Every structure is written in structure tokens, then in C-alpha cells.
């Protein structure tokens, strides 16, 4: 129903009209004619009528008053982050696992809420626990009202707490078993019936540096992937399954080498998750003769990348094998990519030579461009190109002050176009082996896009256990991120992760007061927020809702 102005005989009347459907047509029916507009206005009857009706339409009046600026907001809270990730926190089992592992120990504060707050902060802002304590003031998160900063510190210490000596089976020299390990194992067990076996294990590592000492043992000097060799650091490894789902984390002192950690981690992984068969898929940085010997001694399957340019056996003999390639075409992002692979047995070792024909063409075109540029530069007697590594590898020096293009080097370089070589002890067909290794690239790419979750600096904690707990919250954030991304993909949509976070962060509720009553007004969701809410199965609260009197 609605008000309608009706003009008749030069006079304006106010009517209440209702639209009704009559078959295929919509007809307007006059419910009542209230009288001439001028008379209603002059007598004050119209204002009295509207005020009387406002008792039953308070929400509409509030929305109109806010739009006109006649009332002001008293408080505003962001609701999007907790709406979506609270549901995922429940359905992935994170909440139940934290509560179960904490058991009957009396902490004196809601420990699970402290962990959830830290995880949510890691997803949307990142940084220290001190920053998380300030950040939550602008957000509506159930159960965190009475948390203080020291509660967050205690929650981190609990997550990173070492287990007793009788529960250290599977520990390594550089990583004791902690409560965070139990949490990871329980989370994996909850979805175990969805994964009958864990055959493929992907591991990627990064380094996190400390401004301070970095705990009693974790903070050590080592090779810094952050280019800060002057600071103590720790090594963080994240292990993912074949679908890119996070399985667990490993945290080591900063002077631990990737190569030396691979085999102990695999042994530990088998014990932690009762895995019967593991196929280790690792990139070129993880391979060494000692590592391969250890893997074979333990009868572990592996698919490892090979440095085809620096490995003389591969460069001179494996790549020269005359066996034909087996082709494979893969559809990716609306276009087809041509691959090919073949197996080569040499000295009792099985190699898989793989080639991406699209990359092969790109490499050939890039080399042709370099050679053409060199020819033009050398005609001018320009020797400055010698300092360019890309150019220098195709130059020869027949005289002390004379440079020419080395055509033999160019021909040698051509045999690496689009090529990557694997070494494996599996009997998988060549194309299947190649696809397993390509999956590692996809997992590494996913890991790189998630590294912001692990950018936990500054870390103010001074103890190993609180540092481990702090970083473990990043792992839990990665679990929730992967869950939401998978659910969005299941809907047949793709959305930028930064857009999802930004749109959820923009969803707010504002508290206003009208005629002695308090209301919450919700902003409309942006597209990526709507998609995330749908994927998580969460319904939005009403646009306007009245708060109960205190």
C-alpha cells in the first residue's frame, strides 16, 4: 500500500491505494480517501496520522532520518570478517579442536576466542598481537569483549607449549613436539575420511627474521630469504597435500638448511599422520646426493627437480636421448597448452624429460632477440653489453679487445628451450610424473600468494613457545583461506582474494538512536562480500534491526 495524490475538479486529495494482481494485470484499488491535502495539512491531521503510523514503522523512519542527516550514529562496527570466518572456524573444526585440546585446563579466560581473534586479525591485517588487541575495537566479534593483551600472549604460549617427554615420539633435533602439532593432527583427522591416503606431500619454506633475539633457540643467523643476514631468523616450512590443503607446519632454527631438513620432516610426517606411503615432491633447491640416498634407504618415493644445466650427466646424456616424446595437451584458462614427456634410464637412475612447447617458443624468441641486439651493438663496437649476464653468455673473445657472437653457445642453449628434468624412483608414466611435479608449482604459487599471512612481523615475543604459537595462528588462517577459496570455486566463481577481504571489511553495522530506541543499520554488501557470504552459507542480518533495551 502507498499514498497517492488524486486531483479532481482542480482539487488535490490524499488516498491510500493498494496494488492487486488480477490475472495478468496489476490493478490499483483505493482503500480510503483521507480528504483534501490542504485541509489535512492545515489541521495537523496528516502529521498526527504519520506519527501514529511511525510507531509501527520505526525502522523505515530511522533509515529516512539517517539519510536526511537528522540523527547521527553513536557507534559503528565492521561485521563482515566475523560473519564469514566464524562459520568456517566452526565447520572446519578449528573451534572444536582448540576447545578439545585445551581440555579441562582452567585458563581463566576464553582461550578459543583469543586464538580466533588472532587468526581473524592475521587474515585481515597481520602483525603483532599488540596490533590485534587494538584492531578488534572496530569489529563485531562474539566473545572477545573481555580479552586483554596478556590473554593473547597466554594463548600463543599455550599453542607453542612443548609436550611432555613421554609425548615426544617423532620429534626432531631441531623441532620438539608441541600443542600446535596436536591441533594440526586433530584437524587432519577430522577430514581423514575424505582423504583415504596422503600420497603426495608438498613442502615450501620461507624465513622470518626477528628484530630481537627470536626466542631461546629459534632465532639464529642463516641464509635469509628476506635479505636480512644481519638479523636472527627462523625457518618456517608449510606442508600441503595434493589438493593444496594445509597439513601442518614445521618451525626450525634459522641456521637449518632446507636440504638437511627434508628427510627428518618426512619421517616425522609419517609418524604424526600414520601415513603408509609418501611420495615426496620437491624442487631443485631440495635435492642433493645425500638427500636422495636417505630417501631411497627409507624406501620413500620421490619426484625431484634436477638442475639440467649444471648437472653434466643430464646436460650431456639425458637431454640427448633419442627416444620420442609423448604429447599431452592441457586446457588452462581458456587456452590449450602443449606438453610432452619421456622417460630416460641412465646408470640405474630414472629421469623424466619434460617440455612445454609454448615455453619452448618463448625461449627461442627471447634468444633470437638477444642475438639480434648483440649484432647491432657489436657493429657499433659497444662493449658495455658484456656486463649484462643475458648477453654475455653468447659472447666469445677471440682477441683481447674483440668480441663476437658464439654461435655454438647459442645452439647449446637451444636444447634447454622449454625443458625441465625430473628424477624419480617411481614407476609412474612420464606424463603422470610431470603432472605431479607441475602440481608442486601450483602449490608453491598458492603458498606465495599466502605469504602475507605469515608476514607476522614485528614479533615481540621473547620465548620459543610464544613465537611458535604466534606463527601457528598464521597456519590456521591459511586453513580458513583455503576453505573459503574452495567453496567459492565450487560455486563456479573466481574472485580476487584482496577483493574478498576488502569487501568483507567494508560491511558494517552502525548504531543509532531514535525516539529513545536503539537501532543497528547495516550497509549493503559489495559483490565479493556477497559471494563470500554465499560460499560460507551465511545469511546477512536485516538492514535495520532494533536493539533490546539495556
C-alpha positions, 0 to 999 in steps of 0.5 A: 500500500502507498499514498497517492495524490488524486486531483479532481475538479482542480482539487488535490486529495490524499488516498491510500491505494493498494496494488492487486494482481488480477490475472495478468494485470496489476490493478490499483484499488483505493482503500480510503480517501483521507480528504483534501491535502490542504485541509489535512495539512492545515489541521495537523491531521496528516502529521498526527496520522504519520506519527501514529503510523511511525510507531509501527514503522520505526525502522523505515523512519530511522533509515529516512532520518539517517539519510536526511542527516537528522540523527547521527550514529553513536557507534559503528562496527565492521561485521563482515570478517566475523560473519564469514570466518566464524562459520568456517572456524566452526565447520572446519573444526578449528573451534572444536579442536582448540576447545578439545585440546585445551581440555579441562585446563582452567585458563581463566579466560576464553582461550578459543576466542583469543586464538580466533581473534588472532587468526581473524586479525592475521587474515585481515591485517597481520602483525603483532598481537599488540596490533590485534588487541587494538584492531578488534575495537572496530569489529563485531566479534562474539566473545572477545569483549573481555580479552586483554593483551596478556590473554593473547600472549597466554594463548600463543604460549599455550599453542607453542607449549612443548609436550611432555617427554613421554609425548615426544615420539617423532620429534626432531633435533631441531623441532620438539613436539608441541600443542600446535602439532596436536591441533594440526593432527586433530584437524587432519583427522577430522577430514581423514575420511575424505582423504583415504591416503596422503600420497603426495606431500608438498613442502615450501619454506620461507624465513622470518627474521626477528628484530630481537633475539627470536626466542631461546633457540629459534632465532639464529643467523642463516641464509635469509630469504628476506635479505636480512643476514644481519638479523636472527631468523627462523625457518618456517616450512608449510606442508600441503597435500595434493589438493593444496590443503594445509597439513601442518607446519614445521618451525626450525632454527634459522641456521637449518638448511632446507636440504638437511631438513627434508628427510627428518620432516618426512619421517616425522610426517609419517609418524604424526599422520600414520601415513603408509606411503609418501611420495615426496615432491620437491624442487631443485633447491631440495635435492642433493646426493645425500638427500636422495640416498636417505630417501631411497634407504627409507624406501620413500618415493620421490619426484625431484627437480634436477638442475639440467644445466649444471648437472653434466650427466643430464646436460650431456646424456639425458637431454640427448636421448633419442627416444620420442616424446609423448604429447599431452595437451592441457586446457588452462584458462581458456587456452590449450597448452602443449606438453610432452614427456619421456622417460630416460634410464641412465646408470640405474637412475630414472629421469623424466624429460619434460617440455612445454612447447609454448615455453619452448617458443618463448625461449627461442624468441627471447634468444633470437632477440638477444642475438639480434641486439648483440649484432647491432651493438657489436657493429657499433663496437659497444662493449658495455653489453658484456656486463649484462649476464643475458648477453654475455653468455653468447659472447666469445673473445677471440682477441683481447679487445674483440668480441663476437657472437658464439654461435655454438653457445647459442645452439647449446642453449637451444636444447634447454628451450622449454625443458625441465628434468625430473628424477624419480624412483617411481614407476609412474608414466612420464606424463603422470610424473610431470603432472605431479611435479607441475602440481608442486608449482601450483602449490608453491604459487598458492603458498606465495600468494599466502605469504602475507599471512605469515608476514607476522612481523614485528614479533615481540615475543621473547620465548620459543613457545610464544613465537611458535604459537604466534606463527601457528595462528598464521597456519590456521588462517591459511586453513580458513583461506583455503576453505573459503577459496574452495567453496567459492570455486565450487560455486563456479566463481573466481574472485580476487582474494584482496577483493574478498577481504576488502569487501568483507571489511567494508560491511558494517553495522552502525548504531543509532538512536531514535525516539529513545530506541536503539537501532543497528543499520547495516550497509549493503554488501559489495559483490565479493562480500556477497559471494563470500557470504554465499560460499560460507552459507551465511545469511546477512542480518536485516538492514535495520534491526532494533536493539533490546533495551539495556 
